[in-house]
Amino acid sequence: MAARPHWLFGDQLGPHFIDPRHGGPDRDAPLVMIEARSVLARRRFHRAKAHLVLSAMRHRAAELGDRVTYVRAETYREGVQRAVPRGRLTVFPPTSRRAAGLVDRLHRVDVLPERGHLVTREDFTAWADAHDGTLRMEDFYHRVRRRLGLLMDGGDPRGGRWNLDHENREPPPSGRRALDLPAPWRPTEDDVDDEVRHDLDRWEREGRVAFVGRDGPRGFPATRREALSALRHFVRHRLAAFGPYEDAMLAGDPAMSHSRLSAPLNLGLLHPQECLERAEKALGSGDAPPNSVEGFVRQIAGWREYVRHVYWYFGEDYRGSNELGHRAPLPDWFAELDADAVTARCLSTVLAEVRDTGWTHHIPRLMVLGSRALQDGWDPAAVNDWFHRCFVDGYDWVMLPNVIGMSQYADGGRMTTKPYTSGGAYIDRMSDLCGGCAHRPGDRTGDRACPYTAGYWAFLHRHRARLEHNPRMARSVRGLDRLTDLPETLAGVRDRGDAAP
């Protein structure tokens, strides 16, 4: 009997998705890939994101050769019908609820056991249920490390501590425009990229799709070979410096010491296990210190796995969470990535990074972009959609918990213990972005009032009744009583409205 065809989604591009071991497709199973234009037509994605996804899919199809049927169709349903007119096919679990619902509705697709992650949904559900829904990433992270033997010495964490975060909160080196590190890995475009760019240009001219952001050179891996090169480059040249400066920002160094591996990981070009193994090997050889390796392991084995499972565990209703009652629409300058309209240097710099590359690291996302949205009370669903569309590594499972839960605190604390926002003093301490700015981080009022400082106090005032009972926020809320200029601060925030700060 001939092997059933197997459908590969565009984020299932690594070799582990066609390995027949552990319940995968048969070694001789024909493969199907579908490039559905409706996905791009549905939303205004960042041009760099659309390019990366199509480039990665077409590169993978070229590698697979005659084994794959690559269909370019308007919809997935049409593509399946053209590729496999009759009979059943198999697929690994899609990573989004929308795609999973489509697979269910097709009625002739058999879903195989999941792969590409460290923890199964069943294992996470058992852990979460045992905690009565009170989920904290730190507890989950310990569990993953124990089960996988990551940075462990028998039953204890190597070095005696699970968490080395206190060593990983250094401000950037004083007087430096960039860290003293080799530049991040970059790809070289090829004929496939030329074809993708030509197609995207044509579809835009025809009015079939519309994008935000600029069409710069592809900045992230689109093949397995490129992804492995990027991983090796990071471990060899940048991992050692990752820990101390993982929360720091420099205007002239958008990547800092970050790996930029989230995009190939989320495309399925890398397996998280191999990233962890290389980092742990670097620790063992003395090429990277414990705090840097633990910080990197925490991001992948802790936060990335945790976010993925929270997405499924909390259910679809989580998408509509809005415990703070924020309803304001995204202002046009933000939605359109109009960095030139912004006076605040931190926000202008970060928004320009997103505009030009579709990427910035986690602190600008959380403490500059997300904090602006939270302070100004923007609709969390719209903020989530923006992050999903505008980042090359943005997928539904990635952004929904990160934005709704952590960034916008729209779930009221189901995922994190406090809102993540701050005044300008934090940005000033952790970056060089306040230097040369028209605003002063210490000013709440006046012509040079910092929008983050004023916005922070306005946010606390607006939600005082809720936040004064939060153990991690109570002290900050009490600070409102010491502000003799609170009325003027609030008036300044109201006068600014949704204008670019």
C-alpha positions, 0 to 999 in steps of 0.5 A: 500500500502506498504511503499517504501524503503528508502536509507540511505547513510553512512553520514545519520546515526542519528535518525533524518534521519528515523524520519517520521516527517517533510517529512521523510520516513514512520515509517514502511518503510524498510531501505536500506544501501549500502557499496560500495567498489568502494568508497574506491578503487577510492582514497587512503583514510586514513586508520582511515577514512575508518575504522570509516565510515565502523564501523559507517555504520555496527554499525547502521545496527546492531541497525536497525536489520531486518528493514534494508537491508545491502548490500555489493557491488562493486558499489552503483548502484549494491547495489540498484539493489540487495536491491530493484530490482523493484519499487521506493525508497526514499532518503534524498539529498546526501551531495556530487555532485557526489552522487547527480548525481548518484541518479539522474541517477538512475531514480527511486529514489525520493529525500525527503526534506533535513534534518540534518542541520540548514538552507535550501539551498533555504534560503541560496540562497535567502540570497546570491542572495540578497548580489549579490554574495558577501558572508561573513560568519559573515553576514550569522552567524548573520542571523542564530542566529536571526532566531534560537534565538541563544545567543540572547536577543530579537533582539540583541546578548546576552551581546551586541556583536555578535563576541567575537573572540578578547577574543579567540586568547590566546597563550597556557599557558607558560611552559605547555605541555598540557592544564589542562583538562580531556583527550578527550573522546575516544571510546572502540572498539568492535567486529564490529571494529574487523570485519572492521579491518579484512576486510580492511586488507584482501582487502589491501592484495588482492590489492583491496584498498590502504590507507595512514596513520596508523591503530591506535585504532578508535578515534571517535564515530561510534554510536549514543550512543558514539556520545552523550557521546562525546558531554556530555564529551566535554560540561562538561569538555572542553567547558569552556576552548575552547574559549581562546585557540581555536587558540593555539597549543601544541606539546603534546596536539593535541586536546587542548580544541577542541570538536572533534565532527566534525566526528560524526556530519559529519556522521549524528550521531549528529544534530547540533541543539542539540550541540548548545542547550547543549552549550547554556544550559552550558552558562545559568548554568554558566558552560561555559563563553560567549566567549567559548560558542560563539566560539563554536556556531560560528563554528557550526551555522556559519562556518559549515553551511556557508561552506556547503551552499557555496559548493552548491551555487558556483557550480561545476566550483568552484572546478577548481578555481585557481586564483593564478595559482598554479600548483606544484604537492604535494611532495611525503613526504607530500602526503605519510604523511612522518613526519619523513622526515621533519625537521621543528618541527611544520610541522613534528608534525602536519603531524605526527598527521594526519598520526597517527589519521587522525585528527588535529584541525583547526589551524594546518590545516590552518596555518601549512598544508595549509600555507605550500601548499599555500606558495609553490604554490601547485595545489589547486585541489591536496591539496583539494583531500589530505585533503578530503582523509586524514582527518576522518571528510573530505567530499567533501562539507567540504573540497572544500570550506575550502581548495579552498576558505579559505586555498588556496585562489584559488577563489581569495577572493569569500569566504574570504577577504585575504590569510591565511598564515604567517611567523614563528612568528605567529606559535611561538606566538601561540604554543610551536612548535618552541622550539627545532626546527632546524629552527629559526622563525625570520630567513629568510636566512641561515642554520636555516632559517624558511621555513614559514618565508622565504616562507611567503615573497616569497609568497608575492613577487610572488603575489605582483601585486594582493595582494598590492591592498587588504586592509588586505594585503597591509601593509604586501606587503609594508614590502617587500620594507624593506627587504634588504635580499629579494634576498637571501630569494628568492634564499633560497626558490628556492634552497629548491624546493619541498624538505621536509623543 
